[in-house]
Amino acid sequence: MTKTKRDIDYKTALIGWSLPSIEAIDQMKRPFVIVGPPGMEDYAKKYDLPYISWDFEDYKKRVSMEEVCDHCEELFHALENENVKLAVPLFEDTVEWAAAINARLQDDPKIFKHSLLFRDKAKMKRRALMGGLKVGVFEEARTKEEVKQFLRRVNEALLKEAEELDPIHVKAFNKAGDVGHRVIRSEQDADQLEEETFPCLLESHLDGVEVSCEVFIHNGKIRFLNITEYIVFGYSMMAPPSPPIEKQRKKIRGAVQALIKAFDIKNGLIHPEFFIDENGSISFIEVAHRIPGGNIFDLIQKTYNFNPYQAHILVSDPNTTDDELNKFFPKEHKFKGHAGSLMVYPRVEKIEKLHVPQELEEHPGFDRHTMFTPVQRKVEESEGFGNPHGVVFFHHDDCDHVKQPLQDYAEYDFFM
């Protein structure tokens, strides 16, 4: 689907920057305006894209998430003058900005407050627990000593001795993905935490296979549910998942429906993550209200043959009709093979060359890769996994021809 049949006389504001989202809304013939970072303004002018420059990074340094709604009046009036009736966030740090605009457009302050549930992991965990979802033990910490105390209490409850402690996890309240995530296996590990880590969220360890769901919701109903299996955390993933996980789709859907009810989600895209243990028990990890990372949308498009960026815009708009959605989304069980992505991170300080092994390119599951030798050869330091220097894509009818190389090449040094 490339456009809707309705005549749309209002604009959608894309909050952030995503070329696939911009191309998607343009193909749909929907009026739009981009609210993006100053660095992309020249690009927008070059290609005659409607653009409002907004320095999200500068505001992030000066304004807390909770204060965004009090600092968006200038942006709101600019969008109001553009006849904007809907704001759609494109990445993590724009979720609260889009919600602040929508709260003013709809004269409903609760919309903004609701968005903070998806940006503060402590609030998120409490809401999930109160909604009846299974979660690990969690607390907030402000000092290293509180981290040590949590480690002790968790292991006392598990009857674990010092030599076999269960790990705990330290997570930043409001950062996406693995940024700010630390695994603590001993009190010595807690001593290594830096002061800027605090305050933070502490969680007990959960076992099982980790999956994410990409859930397109409209009017409180699941219109399409994709399940992505994490093969090597932080590196590789596959969608749809392998058969043992696919057999649990009904149970996973039930967990997602419980999440939608607990968080009172009406419209839009959510990206929750769960652990599924060997007994089929599902534990909630966290949920985001934006486009997922890891090239998951590419995997969905490859296997289900619809544009998830267009789907994101459609389900975000309360005015989208059931007829439009029914015609847009395929059946979840009708997919074409399995697709996988392997994000490649250099393990050297300076890149001399790129090496793609012949056996990889000849593998039956290999599809393509986007790796290249950069002009800037020095690899910048970053928190977490950092930014990948390319992605290797796989696709095959047999999921083993996708899953195996995702495991085998996770530690391969493509950059030398």
C-alpha positions as CSV (number, residue, x, y, z in Angstrom):
1,M,0.0,0.0,0.0
2,T,1.4,3.4,-0.9
3,K,-1.5,5.8,-0.2
4,T,-4.8,6.0,1.6
5,K,-8.1,6.6,-0.1
6,R,-9.3,9.2,2.3
7,D,-8.8,12.9,1.5
8,I,-6.6,14.1,4.4
9,D,-6.8,17.8,4.9
10,Y,-4.4,18.0,7.9
11,K,-0.7,17.5,8.3
12,T,1.2,14.9,10.3
13,A,4.3,16.1,12.1
14,L,7.2,13.6,12.1
15,I,9.1,14.3,15.3
16,G,12.8,13.4,14.7
17,W,14.6,12.2,11.6
18,S,14.1,9.0,9.7
19,L,14.4,8.8,5.9
20,P,12.3,5.6,5.6
21,S,9.5,7.3,7.6
22,I,9.7,10.4,5.4
23,E,9.7,8.3,2.2
24,A,6.8,6.3,3.6
25,I,4.5,9.2,4.4
26,D,5.4,10.9,1.1
27,Q,4.4,7.7,-0.8
28,M,1.1,7.7,1.0
29,K,0.4,11.2,-0.3
30,R,-0.3,12.4,3.2
31,P,0.6,16.1,4.0
32,F,3.4,16.3,6.5
33,V,6.1,18.4,8.1
34,I,9.3,17.2,9.7
35,V,10.5,18.5,13.1
36,G,14.1,17.5,13.0
37,P,17.6,18.3,14.3
38,P,19.4,21.4,13.0
39,G,22.1,19.2,11.3
40,M,19.5,17.9,8.8
41,E,18.0,21.3,7.7
42,D,20.3,21.7,4.7
43,Y,19.4,18.2,3.5
44,A,15.7,19.1,3.9
45,K,16.1,22.3,1.9
46,K,18.0,20.5,-0.8
47,Y,15.2,18.1,-1.4
48,D,12.4,20.6,-0.7
49,L,11.1,18.8,2.4
50,P,8.8,20.8,4.8
51,Y,11.0,21.3,7.8
52,I,11.1,22.9,11.2
53,S,14.5,22.8,12.9
54,W,14.4,21.8,16.6
55,D,17.5,21.2,18.7
56,F,16.4,18.2,20.8
57,E,19.9,17.6,22.1
58,D,20.2,21.1,23.5
59,Y,16.9,20.8,25.3
60,K,17.9,17.4,26.6
61,K,20.9,19.0,28.4
62,R,18.7,21.8,29.9
63,V,15.3,20.3,30.4
64,S,14.1,17.2,32.1
65,M,11.6,14.8,30.4
66,E,9.0,15.9,32.8
67,E,9.4,19.5,31.8
68,V,9.2,19.1,28.0
69,C,5.5,19.9,28.0
70,D,6.2,23.3,29.5
71,H,8.9,24.1,26.9
72,C,7.0,23.1,23.7
73,E,4.7,26.1,23.3
74,E,6.8,27.7,20.5
75,L,6.9,24.4,18.6
76,F,3.2,23.8,19.2
77,H,2.3,27.2,17.7
78,A,4.6,26.6,14.7
79,L,2.9,23.3,14.0
80,E,-0.6,24.7,14.7
81,N,0.1,27.3,11.9
82,E,1.0,24.4,9.6
83,N,-2.4,22.8,10.3
84,V,-0.8,19.8,12.1
85,K,-3.3,17.6,13.8
86,L,-1.0,14.6,14.7
87,A,2.6,14.2,15.9
88,V,4.4,10.9,15.5
89,P,7.7,10.2,17.3
90,L,10.5,8.6,15.2
91,F,13.0,7.7,17.9
92,E,13.4,7.4,21.7
93,D,14.2,11.0,22.7
94,T,11.3,12.4,20.7
95,V,8.5,10.3,22.4
96,E,7.8,12.9,25.0
97,W,8.0,15.8,22.5
98,A,5.4,14.1,20.2
99,A,3.2,13.5,23.2
100,A,3.5,17.1,24.4
101,I,2.4,18.3,21.0
102,N,-0.5,15.8,20.9
103,A,-1.5,16.8,24.4
104,R,-1.9,20.4,23.3
105,L,-3.5,19.5,20.0
106,Q,-6.1,17.4,21.7
107,D,-6.3,19.6,24.9
108,D,-5.6,16.5,27.0
109,P,-2.6,16.8,29.4
110,K,-2.8,13.1,30.3
111,I,-1.4,12.3,26.8
112,F,1.9,13.8,27.9
113,K,2.0,12.2,31.3
114,H,1.1,8.8,29.7
115,S,4.2,9.0,27.4
116,L,6.5,9.2,30.5
117,L,5.6,5.6,31.3
118,F,7.5,4.6,28.2
119,R,10.5,6.8,29.0
120,D,11.1,6.1,32.7
121,K,11.9,2.4,33.3
122,A,11.0,2.5,37.0
123,K,7.6,4.0,36.3
124,M,7.2,1.4,33.5
125,K,8.0,-1.5,35.7
126,R,5.6,-0.4,38.4
127,R,2.8,0.1,35.9
128,A,3.4,-3.4,34.4
129,L,3.4,-5.0,37.9
130,M,0.2,-3.2,38.9
131,G,-1.3,-4.4,35.6
132,G,-0.7,-8.0,36.4
133,L,2.4,-8.7,34.2
134,K,5.1,-10.9,35.5
135,V,8.3,-8.9,36.2
136,G,11.5,-9.5,38.0
137,V,12.3,-8.0,41.4
138,F,13.3,-4.3,41.0
139,E,14.3,-1.3,43.0
140,E,15.7,2.2,42.4
141,A,19.2,2.9,43.6
142,R,21.1,6.1,44.2
143,T,24.4,4.8,45.6
144,K,26.8,1.9,45.2
145,E,25.9,0.6,48.6
146,E,22.3,0.3,47.6
147,V,23.4,-1.8,44.6
148,K,25.3,-4.1,46.9
149,Q,22.4,-4.4,49.3
150,F,20.1,-5.3,46.4
151,L,22.5,-7.9,45.2
152,R,22.7,-9.4,48.7
153,R,18.9,-9.4,49.2
154,V,18.2,-11.1,45.9
155,N,20.7,-13.8,46.5
156,E,19.6,-14.3,50.1
157,A,16.1,-15.0,48.8
158,L,17.5,-17.5,46.3
159,L,19.7,-19.1,49.0
160,K,22.8,-18.5,46.9
161,E,26.2,-18.4,48.4
162,A,29.0,-15.9,47.6
163,E,30.7,-18.2,45.0
164,E,27.5,-18.7,43.0
165,L,25.7,-15.4,43.1
166,D,22.9,-14.7,40.7
167,P,23.7,-11.5,38.8
168,I,21.6,-8.4,38.9
169,H,21.2,-5.7,36.3
170,V,21.7,-2.0,36.5
171,K,19.8,0.1,33.9
172,A,19.5,3.8,33.2
173,F,16.0,5.1,33.7
174,N,15.6,6.8,30.3
175,K,18.1,5.4,27.8
176,A,17.3,3.2,24.9
177,G,18.6,-0.3,24.2
178,D,21.7,-1.4,26.1
179,V,23.0,2.1,26.9
180,G,23.5,2.4,30.6
181,H,23.0,-1.4,31.1
182,R,25.5,-3.1,33.5
183,V,25.6,-6.7,34.8
184,I,26.6,-6.9,38.4
185,R,28.0,-10.3,39.5
186,S,29.8,-9.2,42.7
187,E,30.1,-6.3,45.1
188,Q,33.4,-5.6,43.4
189,D,31.5,-5.0,40.2
190,A,29.2,-2.5,42.1
191,D,32.3,-0.6,43.2
192,Q,33.3,-0.1,39.6
193,L,30.1,1.8,38.8
194,E,30.6,5.5,38.0
195,E,28.8,8.2,39.9
196,E,26.9,9.3,36.7
197,T,25.2,5.9,36.7
198,F,22.9,7.1,39.5
199,P,20.0,7.2,40.1
200,C,19.3,3.9,38.2
201,L,17.0,0.9,38.1
202,L,18.1,-2.4,39.6
203,E,16.6,-5.7,38.4
204,S,17.0,-9.4,39.3
205,H,18.2,-11.7,36.5
206,L,15.6,-13.5,34.3
207,D,16.4,-16.6,32.3
208,G,15.0,-17.6,29.0
209,V,14.9,-16.7,25.3
210,E,14.5,-13.0,24.7
211,V,12.1,-11.8,22.1
212,S,10.7,-8.4,21.1
213,C,7.3,-7.7,19.7
214,E,6.5,-5.0,17.1
215,V,2.8,-4.3,17.8
216,F,0.7,-2.1,15.6
217,I,-2.3,-1.0,17.7
218,H,-5.4,1.0,16.7
219,N,-8.3,1.8,18.8
220,G,-6.9,-0.5,21.5
221,K,-6.8,-3.5,19.3
222,I,-3.8,-5.4,17.9
223,R,-3.8,-5.0,14.2
224,F,-0.6,-6.8,13.5
225,L,1.9,-8.6,15.8
226,N,5.4,-9.3,14.7
227,I,7.7,-11.5,16.9
228,T,11.4,-11.0,16.7
229,E,13.8,-13.6,18.2
230,Y,17.0,-12.2,19.7
231,I,19.8,-14.6,18.6
232,V,22.8,-12.9,20.2
233,F,21.8,-10.0,22.4
234,G,23.0,-6.7,21.0
235,Y,24.2,-8.2,17.8
236,S,21.6,-10.3,15.9
237,M,17.9,-11.0,15.6
238,M,15.5,-12.9,13.4
239,A,11.9,-12.5,12.3
240,P,9.6,-14.3,12.3
241,P,11.1,-16.4,15.1
242,S,12.1,-20.1,15.1
243,P,9.2,-22.7,15.3
244,P,9.4,-23.3,19.0
245,I,8.8,-19.7,19.7
246,E,6.3,-19.3,16.9
247,K,4.2,-22.0,18.6
248,Q,3.9,-19.7,21.6
249,R,2.4,-16.9,19.5
250,K,-1.0,-17.2,21.2
251,K,0.5,-17.0,24.6
252,I,2.8,-14.0,23.6
253,R,-0.3,-12.3,22.1
254,G,-2.0,-12.7,25.5
255,A,1.0,-11.0,27.2
256,V,0.9,-8.2,24.7
257,Q,-2.9,-7.7,25.2
258,A,-2.3,-7.6,29.0
259,L,0.4,-5.0,28.4
260,I,-1.9,-2.9,26.2
261,K,-4.6,-3.0,28.9
262,A,-2.2,-2.3,31.7
263,F,-0.7,0.8,30.0
264,D,-4.1,1.9,28.5
265,I,-2.6,2.1,24.9
266,K,-5.1,3.3,22.2
267,N,-3.1,3.9,19.0
268,G,0.4,3.6,17.7
269,L,3.4,1.3,17.7
270,I,4.9,-0.4,20.7
271,H,8.1,-2.4,21.0
272,P,7.9,-4.6,24.1
273,E,10.6,-7.1,25.1
274,F,9.9,-10.4,27.0
275,F,11.8,-13.4,28.3
276,I,10.3,-16.8,27.7
277,D,11.6,-19.6,29.9
278,E,11.8,-23.3,29.2
279,N,8.4,-23.8,30.8
280,G,6.8,-21.2,28.5
281,S,6.4,-18.6,31.3
282,I,6.6,-15.1,29.9
283,S,8.2,-12.2,31.9
284,F,8.0,-8.6,30.9
285,I,11.3,-6.7,30.4
286,E,10.4,-3.3,29.0
287,V,8.4,-1.5,26.3
288,A,9.1,1.4,24.0
289,H,6.6,3.5,22.1
290,R,8.6,4.1,18.9
291,I,10.3,2.5,15.9
292,P,12.5,-0.4,17.0
293,G,16.2,-0.6,16.4
294,G,18.3,-3.4,15.0
295,N,16.8,-3.1,11.5
296,I,13.7,-5.0,12.6
297,F,11.5,-3.0,10.2
298,D,13.7,-4.3,7.4
299,L,13.1,-7.9,8.5
300,I,9.3,-7.3,8.7
301,Q,9.2,-5.8,5.2
302,K,11.3,-8.7,3.8
303,T,9.1,-11.4,5.2
304,Y,5.6,-9.9,5.3
305,N,5.8,-7.7,2.3
306,F,4.3,-4.5,3.7
307,N,5.9,-1.2,4.7
308,P,6.1,-1.0,8.5
309,Y,7.0,2.7,8.4
310,Q,3.7,3.4,6.6
311,A,1.9,1.1,9.1
312,H,3.4,3.1,12.0
313,I,1.9,6.3,10.6
314,L,-1.5,4.7,9.9
315,V,-2.0,3.2,13.4
316,S,-0.8,6.4,15.0
317,D,-3.7,8.4,13.4
318,P,-7.0,7.9,15.3
319,N,-8.8,8.8,12.1
320,T,-7.5,5.8,10.1
321,T,-10.4,3.5,9.3
322,D,-10.8,-0.2,9.9
323,D,-11.2,-0.7,6.2
324,E,-7.8,0.9,5.5
325,L,-6.1,-1.3,8.2
326,N,-7.8,-4.5,7.0
327,K,-6.5,-3.9,3.5
328,F,-3.1,-2.9,4.6
329,F,-2.0,-5.7,7.0
330,P,-1.3,-9.3,5.9
331,K,-2.2,-12.4,8.0
332,E,0.5,-13.0,10.6
333,H,0.9,-16.7,9.6
334,K,1.5,-15.8,6.0
335,F,5.2,-14.9,5.9
336,K,7.9,-15.5,3.3
337,G,10.8,-17.2,5.0
338,H,12.8,-15.9,7.8
339,A,15.0,-12.8,7.8
340,G,17.9,-11.9,10.1
341,S,20.2,-9.0,10.7
342,L,23.7,-9.0,12.2
343,M,24.9,-5.6,13.4
344,V,28.7,-5.3,13.0
345,Y,30.8,-3.4,15.5
346,P,34.5,-2.8,15.0
347,R,36.8,-4.2,17.7
348,V,39.8,-2.1,16.7
349,E,40.6,1.5,17.5
350,K,41.5,2.3,13.9
351,I,40.1,0.5,10.8
352,E,42.6,-0.5,8.2
353,K,40.4,-2.7,6.0
354,L,37.1,-4.5,5.7
355,H,37.2,-8.3,5.2
356,V,34.0,-10.2,4.2
357,P,34.8,-14.0,4.1
358,Q,33.9,-15.8,1.0
359,E,32.1,-18.6,2.9
360,L,29.7,-16.0,4.3
361,E,28.8,-14.6,0.9
362,E,28.3,-18.2,-0.4
363,H,26.2,-19.2,2.6
364,P,22.6,-20.2,1.5
365,G,21.1,-17.8,4.0
366,F,23.2,-14.7,3.0
367,D,21.2,-11.9,1.5
368,R,23.4,-8.7,1.5
369,H,25.5,-6.5,3.7
370,T,25.9,-2.7,4.1
371,M,29.5,-2.7,5.5
372,F,32.1,-0.4,4.1
373,T,35.5,1.0,5.0
374,P,34.8,4.5,6.4
375,V,36.6,7.7,5.4
376,Q,37.2,8.3,9.1
377,R,39.2,5.3,10.1
378,K,39.4,6.0,13.9
379,V,36.6,4.3,15.8
380,E,34.9,6.6,18.2
381,E,34.4,5.5,21.8
382,S,30.7,5.0,22.8
383,E,28.6,3.7,25.6
384,G,26.9,0.3,25.2
385,F,27.5,-1.4,21.8
386,G,27.7,1.9,20.0
387,N,26.8,2.5,16.4
388,P,27.2,-0.5,14.0
389,H,29.5,0.0,11.0
390,G,27.1,-1.9,8.8
391,V,24.6,-4.8,8.9
392,V,24.7,-8.3,7.4
393,F,21.2,-9.4,6.3
394,F,20.1,-13.0,5.9
395,H,17.0,-14.6,4.4
396,H,15.9,-18.2,3.8
397,D,12.8,-20.4,4.0
398,D,14.7,-22.6,6.5
399,C,15.2,-20.6,9.8
400,D,18.4,-22.6,10.6
401,H,20.1,-21.1,7.5
402,V,19.4,-17.7,9.1
403,K,19.9,-18.5,12.8
404,Q,23.2,-20.4,12.5
405,P,25.2,-17.7,10.7
406,L,23.7,-15.0,13.1
407,Q,25.3,-17.0,15.9
408,D,28.5,-17.9,14.0
409,Y,29.5,-14.4,12.9
410,A,28.5,-12.4,15.9
411,E,32.1,-12.5,17.1
412,Y,33.7,-12.3,13.7
413,D,36.2,-9.4,13.1
414,F,35.0,-7.9,9.8
415,F,37.1,-4.8,10.4
416,M,40.8,-5.0,10.8
